[in-house]
């Protein structure tokens, strides 16, 4: 089995080292990851400049781009003649839950793999005193071993979040909901020009069955995701709005 490993924390991060080492028990591992941290890069693709890739050692490559770029460089470049059977992303330094999956480079790498008809799993780790990437990597490889006992569906897309310490077990979850108490911090640089920091504190809705609730209670959350963002319920419930819009006379 050939496994592509990537992340958004960078090719030299501790999380990817532990994940790649663990996955070597399952099959051949190829690492293609950003050359620096790309947290919160989302599902961005670099189109306005060329990319550079460097081989660090055998089967390890760094790319001066986003996690999405890395998956493309792997699928259409490094592994073009022998595509991976599975893509794993992480282990991220920090959780990727709820609405934050849309910002996450870790999860977006898994999304990109799925767009190439490759099964993918994203792994993220809660950070607190006593947390361990190695413990989470052991669970990750056991999980992958379980997944590959049957042929992997190409649309498999799982988002996994590990609690910091004392995991009580696993819960199958849905995405939680949160909003940020957002603020823009304005300051001036030495040249007198304004610059801004986007900051905010997340506030989570307390809902049972969510990834946030599971991790908060000390469980590993596993959330199946899908790229289809269509609101199918809205297609039916918004019929009156649809009818009004369909009667608009569009001229141009």
N, C-alpha and C positions, 0 to 999 in steps of 0.2 A: 504494500500500500504506500502511496506517495502522499505526503501531507505538506501543504504550504502553511507556514507560520508567518504571521505579520502582526503589527500592532500600531499604536499611535504615540507611544512613549519613546520610540526610537530603538534602533537596532542594538544599542548597548545597554538597554534597561535590564534590570534584574528579573522582571516579570517574564520577558520573552526568553531569557536564558533558561529559566526554570521550565517554562512551557515546552520549549524545543527539546530540552533534555528528556523530559517525561515522554513526549510524543515519539522519541526515537525507539521506545519499546514497541511501538505499534507498526512502524514502517520507516521508509526513507523520508527524512525531514529536509525541506529546503526553506530557508529563511530569506524573505525579501521584505525589508522594513525601512521606514524613514531613517535618514541619517541624523535626525534630531527630533525633539518632541513636537508632535503635531496634534496635541490635545484640542478638542472642540473644533477640529477642522471640518467635521461633518462629512457629507458625501461630496466633497469638492474634488474636481479633476483639473489638473494643470494643463491649460491650453495656450497660454500666452508666452511660453518660453520652452526651450528644450529641457529635457530631464537628463540628469547624469546618474549613472549607476556604477558602483564600485564593488568588486568582490573583496570581502574582508578575509575570508578563509573558505575552505571547501564547503560549498552549499550555503554560504552566508553572503548576502548582498545588501548593500545600503543604497537607498535612492533619495535624491534631494527633492522629494515631493511628499505628497499626502499618502495616507493609507490606501485610498482609492487608486492613486497612481501605482502604488506598489503591487496591488493585485493585478492591474493591467500589465505591468512590466513582467510579472511572473507568468501570467497566462499566455501572453502574446510574445514573450521574449524568452526568459530563462527556461520555462517549462513548455515551450511551444510544441516540441516534438513528443513530450510525455506529460500531459496535463495532470494536475493533482487529482486525487480521489476525494480529498477533503481539505477545507481551509479552516484553520483555527486562528483566532485573533486575540491577543492579550499576552499575558495576564495584565490587565490595566491597573495602574496605580490609582485606585479610587473607583467608586461604584458608577455604573451606567444603568440607571433605572428610569422607569416612567417616561415622561416627555423628553427627558434628556437624551434618549437614544437618537433623536434627530440631530443633536449636536455632536454626538460621540464619533470620533474617528475610528475607535475600536469597533463599534457596531457597524459603522458605515463600510468598513472593510469586508465584513460578513455580508452586508447588503450587496456590495459589488460582486463578491464571489457568486452569490445567488443569481445575479443578473447574467452571469456566465454559465448558468446551469450547473453550479457546483454546490454541494452541501456545505454548510458553514456553521461554526459555533463561535460566539464571542464570549470571552471570559473576563470578568472584572472583579477586583478585590477591594473590600472595605479596608480602610487604613485606620489603624488605632494601635495603641501600645500592645505589643505581643503578636501582631499579625504575621502571617507566614505565607510567602509565595510558594514555598516548597510543599506545604500541606495542601494548598489549593491545586497545585500542579498534579499532585498524586490523585486527587479527586477527578481532575480534568481527564487524565489518561484512563482512569477506570470508567469514566463516563463514555469516552470515545470507544473503548473496548466493547462496552455494552451496545453502543449504537451500531457498530460494524458487524455485530453478530448476524444481522440481516442486511441485505443490500440497501445502501443509503439512498433515500429519495433525493433527487437533485434539487427539490425545493425545500429541503430541510434547512431551517434557519432558527437557531436557538440563541437566546441571550441569557447568560449565566452570571449571577452575582453571588460572591462568597462573603459571608460575614467575617468580621475581623478575627474573632476567636470563639472557641467552644461551639462549633457547628452542631446543631441538634438533629440534622437530617436535611432532606430535600423537599421542597414544595413546588408544585406545578402552578404557575401564577400568570396573571395578566399584568399589563403595564399599569403602574400607579399614576396618579395625577398630582401635579405640583405647580405652583406658580412662584415666581421670584419677587421678592420685595426689592425691585430693581432701583438702582441709582446710577447716576453718571457723576463721576468725580472729575472736576475740572481743575487744572493747574497750569503753570507756565514753565516752559523750559528756559535754559540760560539765555536764549536769544529773545525771550519775551513773547514767544508764540504759545498759544493755548494748545494743550493736549488733554486727552480725556481717557479715563479708565471706566469700562463698564463693569459694575460689580452688583452683587445682589445676594440675598439670603433666601434659600429655597424654603417654601412652606408647603408641606405635604398634606393632602387630604387623607384623613384616617379611613381607610377602606379595607375590609377583609378580602383576602384572596389576591392581593396585589404583591408585586415584587418588593415594594417598600415595606409592607407589613411583614412579609416573610423574613427579610434580612433584619428588621428591627427586633423580631422575636428570636433571632439567632439561627435561622434556617438559610440554607442555600436556595436561591430562587432560580427556577428555570422557566423562561418565558418564550413560547413559540411566537415568532414574528412572521410577517408577510409583507412583501413589497407593494401589493395592491392596496392603495390608500383610498379606494372608492368607498364612499359611505352608502352601502347598499340599502340600509334602512332609510336613509335620506332620499334615495331614489323613489321610494314608495310614498313616504310621508310628505314629501315636498311637491306632490302632484299639483296643488293649486298654484304654487310659484312657477312650476314648469310650464303650466298652461298659459300663464300671463306672459312669460318670457317668449314662448313659442309664437305668440301673436304679435311680437314686436316687428315692425317693418325696418329691416336693416338696409340702409342705403350707403353708398360710398362711391 
